Amino acid sequence: MIQVKEAVIVEGRADKAKLAAVLEGTMVETGGFQIFKDWEKMELIRLLAARRGVIVLTDSDGAGFLIRSRLSQCLPPEQVKHAYIPDIPGKERRKSRPSKEGKLGVEGMTPALLENCLRRAGATIEDGDSPGGAAGSPLTKGDLYAFGLSGGEDSAGKRRALQKSLGLPERLSANGLLQALNALYSREETLELLKDFSKGDHL
C-alpha cells in the first residue's frame, strides 16, 4: 500500500475499488462519459489539480482515451500526470462479456501492476498523513447539518458564502461541497475552517 500526494482520476466505481487495494489517497471517478457534462465534478478535479496535482488513470480502450483527452483539455498540463495500463486481452469477472475492444480495464489489472503504473507516471509517494483525503473519518452530511450548511434555513446561501471564502465554486450542491471538502482537507482541518467561519457570523 502506497500513499500518493496527487489525486488519482479513474473512470468508475469498480476502478476506484480496485485502486483502493493499492493506495491511500484521494480518488475521483469521472462516471465514464458523465465528465463531459458534469461541471461540478470537473470543478472539483480542477481544484485538486491546482492544489496537489492529478494522475489520470483510465482504461486503454478508445473510451478511456476520450476521457483522458477531455481531462487534458480542461487542465493545465503541468498539473497533470498520465498513468497508462497495458493492453491485455480479457474480460473482468463481474462482466458477462468482454468490452468492445476485448481489453481488460483498470479493474482487471493486478495491484502490483497498478502500483507500477502509478510509479512510472511519476506519482509522489508520501509517508504519513497527506493534506486532504488523509487517513481517518471523513466529514459527513451530519457535520454539514450541524453547521447549518445542509437541511436548514438558507443552507444554500450559507454554503455559497463558505464556498466563496474557500475559493470553491459557489454553485456546489451539499453533496458537491462534502466531496470537495473531503478531497481537499482532512476532517480536522475542515472542522477548524467551519468553526472559524461560524465565528465570523456567516453561519
Beta strands, then each sheet from edge to edge (+ up, - down):
strand 1: 2-4
strand 2: 7-10
strand 3: 23-24
strand 4: 27-29
strand 5: 54-58
strand 6: 80-84
strand 7: 125-126
sheet 1: 3+ 1+ 7-
sheet 2: 4+ 2+ 5+ 6+
end
